[in-house]
Amino acid sequence: MDYKKSKAPVNTVTRNVMELCDETGNIYKSVAIIAKRANQISVQIKEDLSKKLAEFASYNDSLEEVFENREQIEISRYYEKLPKPTLLATQEFVEGRVYWRDPQQENAMAAEEA
């Protein structure tokens, strides 16, 4: 996932609560779906950052030698400027790019059919 190409705002945006619950019919379900997706995005971003910063890992324990790598600083700044995972997840949910299902509702429908 390319986070920089996302249309998610960098700052917080006031949203209409009724629009968020249109798809699920319940604002609490919508918030739970967005929260789970935000956790997934957060883990993915953390893994990407860890992989990139692992290249710069120094295994020397000398306190005298503090080496600042310009590339490492640029990578850190890039990730600091990204929208927060909750904003990314909310934008994905609003655009309808989040797949979700309700197992309880599926079980109830299966029981009715039987």
N, C-alpha and C positions, 0 to 999 in steps of 0.2 A: 504494500500500500504506500502510495506516495503522499505523505502528509502535507507537503508544501503545495500540492495542486488542489487540495481540498478547498472548498468554498466556505469552510467554517470560519466564523469571525474569531479574531484573536482576543477580543474583549467580550465580556458578558453582554448578552442581548436579552431584552425583555420579550417574552414570547406569550402568545395567546394560549392559555391553558386548554381551552376548548379545541383548538386545532391539534394539540398534542394527543388528545384522547379520541380524536375522530377514528383512527384506525383500530384501536382496541376497544373503545367504548368505555374505558375506565382509566382515569388519570394515573392511578396507582400502578396498573399494569404497564402503562407507557413509561413511567418513571423507572420501574423495575427493569424493563427491557433496555432502556437507555443506560442504566447503571451497569448492567451486565456487559453491554457492548463497550462501555467506557473502560471497564476492568480489562477486557480483552485487548483493547487498543493500548492501554497503559503498559501491559505486559509486553506487547509487541514492540513498542517504542523503547522500553527498557532493554530488551534483548538486542535491538539494533544498536543502541548507544553502547552497550557493554561490548559488543563485538568490535565496534569501531575504536573504542578506547583501549581494548585489550592489545591492540597493535603497539600502543605507546607505553605499555606496562614496563616499569623498570624494576628489576629484581635486586638492585643494590640498596643496601640499608644505610648508606651514608647520609647523614643529615647536612653535611657541608655542601653536597652537590644537589642543588635545586635547579632542575632543567625545565624550562618552560618551552614547550613546543608550540609553535604558532598554529600548526594544523590541528593540534589537540584543542586549542582555545577556540578556533573557528568551528570545530565540530560541536563543542559545548554551547557556543552562542547560537548555532543553528537550532539545536534542540530546545534551547531556552525560548526562542522566538516562535516556536510552533504553538498552534492553538492547544489548549488543554484537552485531555482525552474526553472529558464530559461535553465540551463544545463540539468536538469531532463526532462523537456518538449522537448527540442531539441533531446535528446537521444531517447525518446519515439517516436517522429515523424520520426526520421531516421530509427528506427526499425519497423515502420509501426504499432505501438500499439495505435495510436490516431485515434479515429473515428471522422470523420468530414463530413459535407455535405454542399452544396452550394444551398440555397433555390432559388436564382435567376436563376441558371442554371436549376433546377428542374422545375420551373414555365415556363421557356422558352421552355423546352422539352414538357411539358404538352400542351402548347399553339400550338406547331407545330403538335402534334398528333390530336388535336381537329379540 
